[in-house]
């Protein structure tokens, strides 16, 4: 255990990066408050692990203010849903009022003023909003998560398929567990990272044909990448009930991906998080059971 009495708030606490960050902080002896939307089995698991759990909604200023009382540093993570600017405004006001010292903000690699995605442009605006506060502020801009491979994966007649609108674009998939190491490190030592914007990448940049081959090697059966149009991708998302905000975002970032916005590699995970990021092969092997059936969002061939 550490004698460090600081309290860290993790929002999006039941999500991949949030839960991973909580696990790391608790195992290192830190005090953690987990902000969740509802009390359920996942939040109870966090409490059993040693986190203080608070139920609050980003759109309730009073609730967010209560969640931030006594907090030293916070991880701000909002889903791809409407309301990001209001949520970030509530957070910034409540954090300032509570005397919070630092924030790690989960943004996205496509965040920029001229983004076609409404969500990406809103993330850029929220970065600028947080930069204007007195908080020590760090923005994380990950490329596509490795977890995407599980969501958009189709298993058909003993073969795997990735039917996605990414053309010959490239990226280095980054696992949420690797991002959690960066988040935890910056929360504990925010000063060197104030006003920094870090892109986060896995170790090897690949196109989706190469990703499919890497997955095939790990799984032991053929995996194919089948490029589809953005229009077919959007139609498949609509058929699966995805909200219009998400469809608009993902359709536009697909174009960004084709144009190289998600490409690149760097050593930020190792340099800041102290961990060599997982390769695609390692990620697939660590999550092997998730590839025994199709993921929830795959675009079926017609």
N, C-alpha and C positions, 0 to 999 in steps of 0.2 A: 504493500500500500504506500501511496505518496502522502506527504504531509501538506500537499497543495490543497487548499480549501476552496479553490475557485469552482464556480458552478457554470456548466455549459448547457445551453439549450440547443436541442436538435429538433428542427421542424422536419416534416416529411418523415417522421420517425419510424414508421412501419414500412417505408419504401426501401429500395435496395441500398442506396448510398447512405440514407439516414440510419437504418438498422445496423449497417456495417460500421459506421462511425461510432454509434453508441457502444457496440461490442468492443471496439478498440479502446475507447476512452475508459470504459468500466474495467477492462482487463488491466489497464495501466494505472488503476487506482483513483481515477478522477470522479467527481460528482457530476451526474448527468440528469437533466430534466428532459423528458421526451414529450413533445407536443404532438398530439394525435387528434383526429377528427371525431373519433368515437371510441368508447370502451368495447373491446372485443378480444378474441383470443390472442391476436397479435400484440395488442397493448398490454394484456396480462402477462405475456411472455417477457416483455420489456421490464415490467415491474418485478417479476420473479428474478430477472437477471441483476436487478439492483438499481434500475433507473427510477427516478420520480416521474410519474406520468401525470400530465395535465391535459384535459380535453378542452380544445379551443379551436375557433375558426378564424382564419386570417381576415375575414370580412367583419369580424366583431372586434372593434378597437379595444373595448374593455377587456375582452377575453385574452387578446394578445398582450395587453398591458400586464395582466395578472401572470401570464406565462413568463414574462421577461423580468419580473421582480427578482432582484438579487442575483441576476445573471451577469457573468463577466464577459463571455463570448458566445455567439450564436451562429448556427448554420441555418441559412435561409434557403429553403427548397420548395418551389411551388410547381404543381403539375402543369402539363400542357392543357390548360383550361382557361376560359375567360376570367378576367378579374385580376390579372397579375399586377397591373399598375396600382390598383386600389390596395391589394394585399401588401405590396412593398411599401406603399405610403403609410399604411397602418403600422407595419413593422418598424419603419424608420422613426416615426413619431413616438411609438411606445418604447423603442430601445433608447432613444435619446432621453426621454423622460425618466426611464428607469436607471440611467447611468451605465448602460451596457458599454463596454470598451471596444469590442470588435465584432465583425461579422464576416463570415465566409459565404459568399453568394453563389449559388449554382445558376449559371447562365447557360449559354450554348454557343458552339463554335460559329454558328451562322448569325449571331447577334451583330447587327450593324444598322445604321440609319437607313440605308437603301434596301434593306431586306424585303423580298417579296412576301415572306411569311409574316403575318400579323404578330404571331407569338415571338418570333425572332426580333422584330423591330421593338416590341414592347420590352424584351429583355435588355436591349441596348439602352432604351430610355431609363429602365430601372437601375442599370449600372450607373448612369449619369446621376440619377437621384441619390443613390447611396454615396457616390463620390462627393456629393455636396454636404453630407453630414459630417459630424465630428468623429464618427466611428472609424477605427482602423478597418479598412475595407479591402477584401480580396475577392476577385471575380474568377470563377472557374468556367472554362469553356471547353467541355469535352467534345470530341468527335462522336460518332455513333457508338453507343454502348455495345459491347459484345453480347449483352442480353437480347439485342435485336434478333440475333440468329435463332433464338428459341421462339420468339414471337412470330416470326414470318417464315418459319420452317414448315415444309410439307413432307410427310413420309407417305410415299405412294408405291405400292407393289415392290417393297423392299429397296426402294431407292429414295434418296433425299433430293428435294428441290428448293431452290431459293428463287422465287419469281418476283423480281423487284425492278423498279424503274431507274436503275442507277447507271445504265450504259456501261462504259468502260472506265468510269470514275474510280478513284482509289481512296482508301483510308486505312488506318491501323486501329482495328476495334479495341476499345478500352473497357475492361471489366469494372463493374461497380465496386468490387472489393478493392481494386487498386485505387480508385478515386477516393474511397473512404480513408485510405492511409494518408492521402494528401490533405483531405479535410481535417482529420484529427490532428495532423502535424501543425497546420496553420492555426487551428483553434488554440492549441497549447502555446504556440510561439508566434503571435500575429505581427509583431513589430517589423520583421524583415520583409514582410509581404504587403505592407500597406500600399494601397492603390495599384497593386499588381494585377495584371490580367494574364492568367495562365491557360494556354490550351493544353489539353490532356489527351494523350494518344497511347495506344498499345505499342509493342516493340517493332512490328513489321508492317509497312504499308503494302496493301495488296488491292487488286481489283476483285470483283466478286467471283470470277472464274478461279482465281488463285485461292480465295477464301473457301470456295466449294471443294477444291482439291485438298486443302489442309483439313477440312472437316471429314472428307472421305478417308484420309489416312488415319485419323483418330477413331472414326466409327467403324471402319472395316467394310464399308459398302459404298457403292457409287453415290456421289452427290453432284448435282448439276445446278448451275446458275442459268436461269432463263430470263433474259432481259424483257421487260414489258414496258408499255407506254405509261406515262404519268396518268393518262385518262383511265386506262384499265385498272391501275393501282387505286385511283380515287374511287372508281366504281365498286371495287372489291371492298374498300373500307366502308363505303356507304351501306353495302349489303350486310356487313357485319355489325352495323349499328354505331359506328364511330361518329362522334359529334362533328358538326360542321367546322368548328374551330380547329379541331385536330386534323381533319381532312385538308383544310386550307393550308395548315402549317406543313404537313408531311408532303403534300404535293409540291409546295414551293421549295422545301429543302431537298427534294429529289432533284430538282433543276440545279440547285446550288451544288449538290454532290457531283452531278455531271460536269459542272464548271470548276471543280477543284477546291471548293470551299472547305470540304471536310478532309482534305489530304494532309499529309505531313506526319512527321514523327519528331519527338524530342525526348529529353531525359528528365522531364519534370516529375514524373512519378518516382523515379529512383532518387533524384536530387532532393526533392522536398519530402516525399513520403517514405524514403528509405527502403524501397521495395522495387525489385525488378518486375515490371508488369507482365501479366499472363499473355502468352501467345494464344492464337486461335486454337491450336491443338490442345494446349493445356486447359483452356477454358472449356472446350467440348468434353474432355476427359473428366474434368471436375464436375461437370453437369450432365454426365452421360445419360441418366434416366430421363432427362427432359427431351431427349431426341428419340425416344422409343415411340413417340406418337407425334402427330402434327401439332404445331403451335396454334394459338387461338386466332391468329390474324392472317394466315396465309391466303394468298390470292389464288384460288383454284383455277386450273386450266379448263377451258370450256370447249 
